[in-house]
Amino acid sequence: MSDLADALRVSLDGPWGEVRETARRQIEPGRFGPPEVDLPIEEYRARVHDQLLDLASLGFAGLGLSTDQDRTDQGASVTAFEMIGHGDLSLFVKAGVQWGLFGGAVAALGTAAHHERYLEAIASADLLGCFAMTETGHGSDVQSLRTTITHDPDGDALVVHTPDESARKDYIGNAARHGRMAAVFGQLLTADGTNHGVHCVLVPVRDESGAAMPGVTIGDCGSKAGLPGVDNGRFTFDQVRVPRENLLDRYGSIDADGTYSSPIDSDGKRFFTMLGTLVRGRITVGAAAGSATRNALTLATIYGLRRRQFAGPDGQDVVLLDYLVHQRKLLPAIARSYALMYAQNDLTRTMHEVMRAGDAAEEGARRRLETRAAALKVASTSHASTTIQMCREACGGAGYLSFNRLGKLRADTDVFTTFEGDNTVLLQLVGKSLLTSYASQFEDMNVVETVGTVVRQAGAALLERTISGSLVQRLLTGAPGRDADDALEDRGGQLALFTDREEHVLETLAGRLRRVDRTDPRRAWETFDAAAPHVLEAAQAHIDRILLEAFAAAVDACPPGRPGTCWDSSPTCSPARRWRRTGRGTSNTDACRPSRPSG
């Protein structure tokens, strides 16, 4: 059994398994885990601040932040963040703000001068920072942020201003206590009043003593439902002047004369290219949600194997996990967690390849990455919310004790469904991208343009294979017919059914939208709004299909089991049955799956 467990761990650990092993040794529960007793909020914030500095001393941020961007390992960085999710989620979020968001903005949106000046201090946590994008009036609608960043040619400076309360930067991690600099997103204006869209500028918010800088007002969001160790706060800026060089200008710059230039002509494409470079944060949130869920499932499974309740036929109290109803609570959730972890590993690998390619990455690859990141963030965080609650209930009153963490895990992960992208909005993004078949600049399209694109498309939807395309095609080719008895037990048959479902939902959705008169903007908007639940269903069908593909690819990659041992517990496999059940299309007995674990 230990060999099987070791093999399963290697399979689940994925391409950066050595990073996971290092993290298991370094991220000790007593050192980086949550406190054993409840702490007042300021003590908790101080504790997590000290843990962040301790984490920095291990060289943690060096995986993803370096003055030499060619030396960074983005896949290793995301994997390391995922492992922090097994400890205190307040530490995960604070580290994510410092190195993933603040540091990530400098690395992705800045140029060599910014990297040389700031990245080393950010990586060592000598410069603690914030990611100031969300506003009181604009969260998901980033393109409509109201904060202004205006170039003043007389002083060759940028003036950052909060025009009204709705433009206040809100819910900003590290803002209430520890952040000294913020990556502030706002509308970039040149002196002639031309708006060049959302850009990012570095703004000092505290001096060395911790006092607010002139023109900067700092507020505290106070207690939250979870994540008590994260000091979320608010910023307002009153004509705050910063050097022009503080503009992170990889995709848009202003010279001393006030002339704006950009390597990307389209305002919309430039905006979404900038946001696309920050996709790592969304991927990391989904990964940490998976870690927290696996923590909860581990606790609930151990409890189910030890807790006894009600006498069985032999007069002895029965272990909870021997009850079928208890198995049906936990085992499907464990299986889905496996599928999500395999899909997450593949997403991390894809992100690593796209970011390694940099500006040379193919446009379609970037679009697919953004869509998959949105889809899996929804899948992982939604699974966390429902599964951790189920685990709490599966442990009865013991699960309600604060010491056993399940209530805290539920509270800490609850916000994951709405930060780094509200899940409903992200599902709409996924559905919209499926409708337009990854059309160029699909995010630029308003509702009317989206409907118009669907109207112009003809024929059935073409589903792109996201994971191991050749494997999936082989499984589909060898699958029994959809109506065959063995279809539900065959991986190829299962994939065929899930593909049929996604195609059907997409085609019926497209059919609804094709009937709209796109020359009537109001009617197009109303129709798309009425079809929104259908859009979400298409996105969910897509998520389910890519999870099944990831699981199928992982099973196929596992080494063959011992000869003569099959999942159906028969002493030998018949070639025909093995061909159907494994989808390998071979009569070699070694192609059987490993033996089912006893119990």
N, C-alpha and C positions, 0 to 999 in steps of 0.2 A: 504493500500500500504506500510505503514511503516513496518508492520509485515512481509510482503513479502520481503522487502528490507533487514530487519534484518536477516531473515532466509537465504537469499541468501548470505549475508556477512559471516554468520557462516559457511555455506557450502564451500564457496571459501577460507576462512581463513585456513581451514584444521586442522591438529592435533596440531599445535602450535599457535592456535588462541590467546591465552593469551599473547604470545610474540608480536604478531601483535598489539594487543590493547595497550600494554605498549609502543611500538614504536610510535604508533599514538599520544600518549600523549607527548613523550619525543622528538621526531624528529620534532621540530617545524620549519616551513618554514623560519622564520626570523633567526633562530639559526643555522640550518643545511642546508638550501636551498641555491641555487645559488645567487650571488649578483644581485641586481636590476639594476645595471649599469655595463657596460663593464669595466674591470680593466686591467691595464698593467700586463703582465705575472708574474712578481716578486711579485706584490701585491696579485695577485690571489693565487699564490703558498703559500704565507705567510698566507693568509686567511684560506686556506684548512688545512694547518699545524695546525693552532690554533683550527680549528674545530675538527681535529683528537684528539688533546689533550683534548678538551671539551668532546668529545665522550668517551674517555678513562675514564674520571672522573665519568661517569655514570656506570662504571663497565661493559661496553659493551662486552669487549673481554673475560670476565670471563665465558661466556657461552661455548666457544670452547677451551679455553686454561687454563690448571690447572696443577700444579705439580702432582696432583693426577688424572691421566687420567681416572680413573673409575668415576670421578665426572663430567666429561665434558658432555655437551648435544649438540651433533653435529647438530641434527635437529633444535634445538632452535637457534644455531649460524647461520646456513644458512638462516633461516627464518628472523633473525634480519638483516643480510646483505641485504636480498631482500628488506626489508623495507627502508634501506638507499637509495636504488635505486629510491625511490620516491622523494628524495631530490636532492642534487647536485651530479651528477655522478662522478665528480672529487673526491669528498670525498669518494664515494663508492669505487673507484679504489684505492685510497691511503690507505683506511682502509683495503681493500682486500689484498694489498701488505703487509701491516704491520702484520695483524693478520691472514689472510687466507693463504698467501704464505710463508712469512718469518717465522711467528710463527707456521704455519702449518707444515713447513719442520722440524723445531726443535722438534715439538711434535710427528710427525709421523716417522721421520727418526732417531731421537736421542734416547738416553736411559735415565734412571732415573737421572744420573749425569747432563746431559744437561738440563733436565726439571727443576731440582732444581736450577741450576745456572742461567738460562736465562728466563724461561717462565713468571715469575712474572714481570720482568722488561719489557718484550715485551708486556704483557697485559696492563700494566700501561702506556705504551708509553715512559717510561724512556730510553729504548733502541730502537731506530728506526732502522729498517733494510730493506734489499733489498733481492730480489729473483733473483739471477743471473744465469739463465739457458740459455736464448737465446743468440746466437752469431751472429755476422754479417754474417757469412757463413752458419750457421746452426740454423734454427728455429724449424720447425716441426721434422727434423731428429735429435732428441735428442741423439740417440745412437751413432751418429758420431761426437759429440762435440770434439773440438780440444784442449781446455784448459787442462793442465796437473796438476795433484796433485801427486807429487813424494815423497815417504818416504826417508828421509835421516837418516840412522841408527846412524851415528856418532853424530849428534846433537839431535836425536830422535825427528825430526820435520817433518812437511809436507811442501813441497815447491810448491807454486802455481805459474804457469807461463803461459803467453800468447805467444805461439810460433810464431804467425804471425797475420796479420791484420784480417784475416777471423775468428780468434778465439777470437776477442775482444767481451766482453760481451756488448750487445747492447739493447737499448730500455728498460732499467731497471728502474722500478718505484722506487721513493725515492732516486735515485742515484745522481741526479744533485745537490741537495741542502741538504737534511736532513738525509739521511741514514748514520749510523755509523758502521754498520756491514752488511755483505752480506753472504747469503747462496749460495756458489759458487759450481756449478756442473761442473765436469770435469772427465777425465780419471784417475783412481787411479793406479799409478805405484809403484811397490816395487823396492827395490834397484837392484835386478837382472834384471830389465827391463820388468818383467811380467806385462801385462796390465790386470787389474781385472774389467774393464768396468767403467761405469759412477757411481760416488759416489758424495756425497755432504759434503763440509767442511765449517766451519764458519770462515770468514776472516774479521778482523777489517779493515775498509776502511777510517775512519776519527778518529782523536783524539778528545778530549773533546772540543778543541777550534774550531773544524770544518775543520782543515787542513787535507789534504790527508796523509795517512800513508806512510812510506818509501816503495818505489817500486810500489805504487798504483797510477795510472794516471786516473783522473776522467774527463769526458767530459760531455757536455750538449747537448741533442738532440734538444733543442730550441722549437720554436713554432710548434704546430701540428694542424691538421684539427679540433680537438676537445680536450676535457679534458685539458683545459689550466691550471688547478690547480694542475696537476700531474707533478712532476719534473723528467721526464724521462732522464736518462743519460747513460754514457758508462764507462766501466772499462777495463783497461789493467793491467796485473800483471807482474812485472819483478822480478822473483825469490823471491817472497814474502814468508817468513817463518812464519809458525804458529805452535803452539803446536800440537802434535799428537792427544791430547785429543779433539781438535776441529773437528775431523772427526765425522760426525753423523753416528754412527756405529751400528745401530740396525740390519742391514742386511749385514754388512761387516766391519771387524775391522783388525787393524794391531797391533801386540804387540811390545814391546820395541826392540825385536830382529829383527823386520822387517818381521815377519811371518804373512801372511794374512789368515784369516779364515772367514767363512760365514755359517749361518744355511741353506743356499740354495745353492746347488751344481752347478746348471745350471746358467751360466752367463746371458743367456737370460731371464730365469724365475726370477732371482734376479732383473734384470733391470726393468722388467714390474711389479714386485711386489712393488718395490720402487715407481715407477710412479703411481701405482694404489692407494697407500696410499694418494696421493695428489689430488685425484679425486674431492675432495670438491671444489677446486677452479673452476673447469669446471662447476660444478653444480651451484655454486654461480653466475657465469657470466650469465648463462641462466636465472636464477631467476631474476637478476637485469634488464636484457633486457625485461623481462615480465613487471616489474614495470614501466619502462620507456614507454613501449608501452601503458600500461593502463593509464598513465598520459596523453599521447597524445590523446588517444581515448576519455578520459573524456573531455579534452579541446574542441575537435572537435565536440563532441556530444552536449555539452552545447551551442557552437556557432550555431550548426545546429538547435537547438530548439529556438533560439532567433533571428537569422538573417532571414529577409524576403526578398524575391526577386520575382518580376513579379506578376501581378494581377491574381487572380483566378476567377472563375465564379461569385463570389459575389462582385467582384471589389476590394477586399482587397488583399494586397500582401501576398503571401503564404510563410509559414515557410519552410526553406530549407529541414528540415527532413520529411516534408510531401511529398516531391518528391520521387518517386520510385527510380530514379537513384541515389539520395543521400543516401537513405536507403541501396541500394546495395553496396555503398562504405563502409559505416560504420558498418552495422549490421553483415555481415559475419565476419568482422575483430574482432568485439566484441565477437562473438560466438567462433572463434578460440582462442581468448585470454582466454576465460573461459576454453576451453579444455586444453590449455597449462598450465593454473594454476592448474587444477586438476591433470594433469600428473606430473607437477613439485612437487606438494604436495606428491604424491605417491613416486616419485623418492627420495625426501628428507627423507621420512619415511624409504625407503629401505636402503639408505645410512646410516642413523642413526643405523639401526639394524646391518648392516654389520660391521660398525666401532665399534659398541659396542661389537661385538663378537671378534674383534681384530684378532690375528693370528689363532684363532679357527674357523674363518669364512670359510665356505665351498668354495672350489676353484671356482666351477661353479657360486656361488652367486656373487663372486667378479667379474668374467668375465661379467656376465649379468649386474651388476651395471655399469661397465666401458662402456659397449656398449650403455646402455640406457642413461647414462650421455652424451655420445658423440651425440647420436641421438637427445636428447632434447635440447642440447646446439645449435645444428644446427637449429632446428625448431624454438626456441625462438629468436635467434639473426637474422635469416633471416626474420622472421615475424616482428621483430622490424624495420628493415631497410625499408621494403616495406610499412608497415602500418604507420609509423611516417611520411614518405614522402606523403602518401595518405592523412593523416590528415592535413598536411601543405597545400596541394592543396585544401582540402575541406573547409578550412578557408579563401581561397582567399588571398588578400593582408594583412589581419589581421594576418594570419598565418606566414607571412614573417617578421613581426616585431620582433625584438630581444626580446622585453619585454615579448612576449607571449610564448617564450621558444621552440616552435616547431622546429625552425631551429637549435637551440642548442642541443635539444634532438637528432635530426637526426645526427648532427656532432659527438656528444659524444658517441652514440651507434654504429657508423659506424665501429669502430675498433673492436667491440665485435665479428664480423664475422671472425676475423683473429687472435685474441689472445685467450690464453687458448685452442689452437688448431684451425688451419685454417679449415673453414667449409668444403671445398672440401676434404681435407685430412681426416677429421673426417667422412664424408660420406663414403669414401673408407674404413675406418676402420669398420664402421657399416656393409657395404656390405660384406666385407671380413669375418667378424665374422658370418654373416648369412650363407655364403657359406660353411663355415667349421663347422657349427652347434656347435659353441662354443668349437671346438676342443681344447685340452690342448695346451697351449702356442701358440695359433694361431698367436699372434703378432710376434713370433719368425720367422714365415715362410716368406721366400722371395717369389717372384712371382712364381717361378718354384715349390716350395714346396706347395704353395696354390693350384695351378693348379693340382698337384699330389693328394692332399687331395680330391679335388672335383671329380677327376677321379675315386678314390677308392670308393666314396660314391655311393650307388645305391638307386633307388626308389625316391619317391617324397620327397620334403623338408618337414621337421617337424617343424611347427611354434610353438614356445613356448609362452604360454600365459603370458604376463608380468604383468597384472593387473587383480585382482579378477577373477581368472581362472574359478571357479565354476559358477559365475554369467555369464560370457561370454558363457560358454558351455550351460547354461540353455537358454540364449537368442537365441543362434544358433539353439538349438534343437526345440524351439518353433517358429522359423522364418518361414514365408511363403516361397514357392519356389522362386528361384532366378528370375524366369520369371513372378512371380505373380505381379498383379498390385499394391499390397500393400507392396511389398518388399522395395521400396524406403522410405515409411513412417514408417516402423517398425524398431526398433533399432536392433532386431535380424537379420532382412533382410539386413540392412545396414552393420552390422558386417560381415555377410556372404559374401557380395559383396567385401568388403575391404580385407577379408581373401583370397578370390578367386584371387583377383588381385595380392596380394603379392606372393601367391604360384605360380601363372603363371609366373610372372616376374623372380622369383628365379629359377624356374625349367628351363625356357628357357635360362637363363644365365648359369646355370650349364651345360645344354646341349651344349652350345657353347664351354665351356672349356673342356668338356669330349672328344671332338674330337681332342684335341691337342696331339701331340706326346711329352710326358713329358721327353723323353730322349734327346730332343733337347732343351737346355736351351734358346737359342736365340729365337727359334720359340715360346716357351712358354711365354717368356717375351713379344714378339710382340703381341701375341694373347691376353694376359691379358690387355696390354695397349690399344689395339683396342676395348676391351670389357669394358673399364673403364666407358663410359657413361651408359652402361647397369648396371654396379655395382652401380652407383649413383642412377639410377632409382629404383633398388631393395631396396636400403637404404631408399629412399624417400617413397616408398610404405609401408615399415615397419614403418616409422615414422607416416604416416597417420593412419595406423591401430592401433598403440598403443595410439594415441591421441583419436581416436574414442572409444577405450576400456575405457580409463580414463573417458571420458564424460559419457559413458553408466553406468559405475560403480557409478559415482557421482549422476546421476539422480536416479538410483536405491536406493541409500542411503538416498535420501531426504524423509522427512516425507510425507505421503499421503495427497492429497488435500482435500478440503471439498466435501462431497457427492454431486453428481449431477452437478459437474462443470468439464468440459472437455476442452482440448485444441481446439477442433473443435467447441466450443461455443454452442453446443447443450444442451438443458436443462438436459438431462440424457444421460448416455452412454449405448449403448447396450452391453451385455456381450461379444459378438463376436468381436465387433469393439474395445472394451477396451482391450481385450486379444491381439489383433493384434498390437494396438498402443502402449501399455505399455510393452508388452513382459512379463507380470507377470503371464499369464496363470490362471487368476482368474476372477470370475464373481462378486466379491465384489466391490460395487460402490466406496468404500473408496480407491480403488487402482487407481482411476483416477488421472491424473496429476493436479497440481494446476491450477487455472484459469489463462488464458492468461492476462497479464496486458493490460489495455485499451490503445489505441494509439500505 
